[in-house]
Amino acid sequence: MPILKEQISPIATLSRLKLTPSEIEKYSHELSQILDYFEKIASVNTENIDIEDTSAAAYRPLRGDKTTSSLTVEEALKNAPAQKDNYFMVPRVI
């Protein structure tokens, strides 16, 4: 599915990109190739594919939780530019 050069400019504008004519030519070609790949994928017949025959259904054990020691308040605040009462001080946002 070819992407025309005229279709690239509005996309670039929406993306706030300023493209040169050579970049428009390049991206037109590359986007056309990407859409061709999607068409190939869409054309694959998956009617009789059993989900249990795919790796998506494979059992993946979860990692066990392990407790570890965390930083002390002093260690956490050691490099803070500003602190008060065991808290980080940050500039007011509002």
N, C-alpha and C positions, 0 to 999 in steps of 0.2 A: 504494500500500500504506500504509494509515494506521497511524501510530504512536500508540498510546493514551497518555494522560497517565500511566496506571499503569505503563507501561513506561519512562518517563523517570526516575522516582525511583530505581530500582535502578541504572540507568546512571550517574546523577549520584552516587550513593553510591560506586560503584566508581571513579569519577573524582575522588572527594573534592571534590565541588562541593555547595554549599548553594544550592539554587534556590528562588526565591519562586514562589508559585502562578502569577503572570503569566509568569515565565520558563519554567515548565513548559509552559504553554499555547503560548508562542511557539516553544519548541524542538520540541514535539510537531508543530506545523504545519511547521516548517522541515525536520525530519528526514523527515517524510512526503513533502515535495516532493523531497528528495534521492533517496529510494528510488524515487519515480515516474520521475525522470530515468534512474536505473539500469535500470528496467524498459524504458524507451523504447530505451535503448542496446542492451540485451540482445535486443530484438525485431528489430533490424536484420539482414537476411539478408546474410551474408558468405560464403555458399557458393561463389560463382563469382568471388571477388575474388582477383586475382593480386597477390601481395606485390610483385612488380616494378613494378606500376603505381602504387604508393603512394610518398609522399615518404620513407617509412622506408628504402626501398632506394636513395635518391639518394646519389650519391657525395659525400662530404664530406671534402675533403683536410684532413689534420692540419697544424697549425701547426709550422713547422720549429723545431728547438731552436737557441737562441742562447745563447752563453756571455756572461755579464756578470760584472763584478767584484763581490765580496761585501764585507761589512763586515770591517774589521780587528778583531782581538781587542779593541783599545782602544776602538774605536767601539762595538762590541757591548756592552761592559761599562761604558761611560761613565755610564749612568743607573741602573746596578744598585745597589740599596740596600746589598748586601753582596757581596763577591767575595773569592776567594782562589785564587792560582795559576792565573789565567786562567779561572776557573770562577765561575758564579753560586752564591752561598751561599743556601740555602733552609732553612727550619726542618725538623727531623727529623719524619718522618711517623709512624713506628712508635714 
